[in-house]
């Protein structure tokens, strides 16, 4: 939605024009802010978020889209996303600013609505014409029968002219480019059924086939809409990644003054101030300040890293504790975040060339149907010299061989299997995901947020004196560091109260310190408090001259993680772990869940390269990941799964979303996929056997167009019933 300019009105300034300054102020457009809300999941979340945003001063309107997990805000020109995000984080909702200029996913699904409307019209007309046909089948004759036929024609002709347009357009497009697609025989069958029915009606014939033409249109539209819906759920992950790029930045001019500019205006060498809580707009080098960085968007690991002058930073990383000044080294399309989006886009475009079994069959099917129908018409016309008989048989051949069953073979099974997996906690987003999942022989897992929950918890609070933990609690509550928050939450849960620590301050990049009974106390990094950091994630408490006290942390394993790995290995699949975490943590987790091969300290491009390398060896890779660092690998894999708690960009790059926290359904999904592929092949065999039996009958003149339509419908029902076995 484009913001409107608000010129001065007579009501605002009666009898005069607004002053120039007032007019300029009135002409400022409203701010349009887009926020990604990856942790919202229900109607209560919507109410909470909208209430907080709409109550914020300067916000005109805020609307939350649960499907897209996104909030769109119209606000005064001086309102920024940085003003709104803290209010949401206080409620416990994670929020990231998106660039509304690159988002198009919120556009209405016109194609889906159009198909649904055409399906409804065809179904309504079909039911009415079938009611009229019942009277004819029951013995109506003469003028009564002719009247019912003409009424059926009046209903069917406009209904089909509207409902069958997708087939007609595609058929015309194929013929215009001198190729035959599946919609050409479909269109011919519908048109021949109508032409034959009008011919019979004009000659006061006994049979008309308007109901057959409508039934044909309805069943085919149902399959087409089903296929559209399975494809429409997935959005472009590359678009989501591009939207995560920060739209504005604070640039420091040569005279030392600060100015807010669009990121597109930044150049290599510009100095940019990054405030605490803000994301890096470009790749660069820190020139001033010390802080800690949250690199979870890029590496998937929640543990912050220290930031100091001379250190390289990447677009998308979050500055946590202290202000920084960076010098831009890569901007625009050259940033690491943008390059990652390019990797995803390339992988997605490669996947779009996947061809379904039905499409492959159609290459041979379409020309064969036309040739057979034309030969039937010519043969019967030369045999009987009766145009009416030849036309009826040609129409019957086209109808009885109509690819309705073939068109439903894949989506009917996909729907049944998707329903089963949905009840197990897996949402299928891509129409071909099940076919690809059935071929998987290698499974690659991410660590943090995938095999683990990503929530660090202190594991040794009870090993320390109560007074020491209370001092740590007092220091931890003064910091926003994830380890400090974990200590504070665990101590409060244990019923402890903070000690009387005074003069508490946070030292960006190191920790917090204060005074307790005249002694200096510190909570933070090992080297800051005089301790030696081990392999395990640890925060250290120093009290005066005492030996520092360690608070060790562990990442909780997801429910069903070990069971999923064991079931996959028992099914004959190789399982690997690739993580951006340090080697000791990755090795420990791999040993815990039973994974023999693992890779540590992997960057996003390393993960994608590893998946690509395995694919080039002929492996069919299932990638399971949740972070922005996993999106390129998810898109490059043969098939991919992300938890519902994953970042938006990772979730939309995946083919399947794990709705719950339990990982055990992943193994069941592979089994269901193999069974679904088996049902698809059975459906193709059913369609083949049906044609082997029905086509000779139609060519021999033993099936009228009405019987052909009934046989076609019976084959479609048989295919659908067989598909239900996948449930």
TAURJO-V914782 format. One record per backbone hydrogen bond with DSSP energy under -1.0 kcal/mol. CO is the residue of the C=O (numbers start at 0). NH is the residue of the N-H. If there is no record, write none. Layout:
# TAURJO-V914782
co=[CO/CO]
nh=[NH/NH]
This chain:
# TAURJO-V914782
co=[8/12/18/19/20/21/22/24/25/30/32/33/34/35/36/41/42/43/44/45/46/47/48/49/50/52/55/57/60/62/64/64/68/69/70/71/72/73/73/74/75/79/80/80/83/84/85/87/95/98/103/107/108/109/110/111/112/113/114/115/116/117/118/119/120/121/122/123/124/125/126/127/128/129/131/132/133/134/135/140/141/142/143/144/145/146/147/148/149/150/151/152/154/155/156/157/158/159/163/164/165/166/167/168/169/170/171/172/173/174/180/181/182/183/184/185/186/187/188/189/190/191/192/193/194/195/196/197/198/199/200/208/209/210/211/212/213/214/215/216/217/218/219/220/221/222/223/224/225/226/227/228/235/236/237/238/241/242/246/248/249/250/252/256/258/260/261/262/266/269/270/271/273/274/277/279/282/282/283/284/285/287/290/291/292/293/294/294/295/304/306/307/310/312/313/316/317/318/323/324/324/325/326/327/329/330/331/334/335/336/337/338/339/340/341/342/343/344/345/346/347/349/350/355/356/357/360/361/363/364/365/366/367/368/369/370/371/372/373/374/375/376/377/378/379/380/385/386/387/388/389/390/391/392/393/394/395/396/398/401/402/403/404/407/409/410/411/412/413/414/415/416/417/418/419/420/421/424/426/429/431/432/433/435/436/440/441/442/443/444/446/446/446/450/454/456/459/460/464/465/466/467/468/469/469/470/471/472/474/475/480/481/482/483/484/485/486/487/488/489/490/491/498/501/504/506/506/509/510/511/512/513/514/515/518/519/520/521/522/523/524/525/536/538/539/540/541/542/548/550/551/553/555/557/558/559/560/561/562/563/564/565/566/567/568/573/575/576/578/580/581/582/583/584/585/586/587/588/589/589/596/598/602/603/604/605/606/607/608/609/610/611/613/614/619/619/620/621/622/623/625/626/629/630/631/632/638/639/639/640/641/642/646/647/648/654/655/656/657/662/664/665/666/667/668/669/670/671/672/673/674/675/676/677/678/679/680/681/682/683/684/685/686/687/688/689/690/693/694/695/696/697/703/704/705/706/707/708/709/710/711/712/713/714/715/716/717/718/719/721/722/723]
nh=[12/15/22/23/24/25/26/27/5/74/72/97/70/95/39/45/46/47/48/49/50/51/52/53/54/55/58/75/73/71/68/69/36/64/34/62/32/59/60/30/78/82/83/84/87/88/89/92/35/101/106/109/112/113/114/115/116/117/118/119/120/121/122/123/124/125/126/127/128/129/130/131/132/133/135/136/137/139/138/143/145/146/147/148/149/150/151/152/153/154/155/156/158/159/160/161/162/163/167/168/169/170/171/172/173/174/175/176/178/177/183/185/186/187/188/189/190/191/192/193/194/195/196/197/198/199/200/201/202/204/203/212/213/214/215/216/217/218/219/220/221/222/223/224/225/226/227/228/229/230/231/232/239/240/241/242/244/98/262/260/272/258/255/252/250/248/264/265/269/327/251/325/323/277/318/315/328/329/312/326/309/324/306/319/304/317/297/298/299/292/290/310/285/283/316/279/293/276/273/286/287/271/284/268/282/333/334/338/339/340/341/342/343/344/345/346/347/348/349/350/351/352/353/359/360/361/364/365/367/368/369/370/371/372/373/374/375/376/377/378/379/380/381/382/383/384/389/390/391/392/393/394/395/396/397/398/399/400/401/403/406/407/408/411/413/414/415/416/417/418/419/420/421/422/423/425/424/658/656/432/435/436/437/438/439/573/621/575/623/577/449/450/451/557/555/553/462/463/468/469/470/471/472/473/498/474/475/476/477/478/484/485/486/487/488/489/490/491/492/493/495/494/500/514/512/509/510/524/506/522/504/520/501/518/515/543/513/541/511/539/528/530/552/550/523/548/521/545/540/538/458/456/452/560/662/563/564/565/566/567/568/569/570/572/571/442/444/598/601/600/585/586/587/588/589/590/591/592/593/594/576/578/606/607/608/609/610/611/612/613/614/615/618/617/440/441/638/443/640/445/646/629/633/634/635/636/622/654/655/624/657/645/650/651/652/428/641/426/643/665/668/669/670/671/672/673/674/675/676/677/678/679/680/681/682/683/684/685/686/687/688/689/690/691/692/693/694/697/698/699/701/700/707/708/709/710/711/712/713/714/715/716/717/718/719/720/721/722/723/724/725/726]
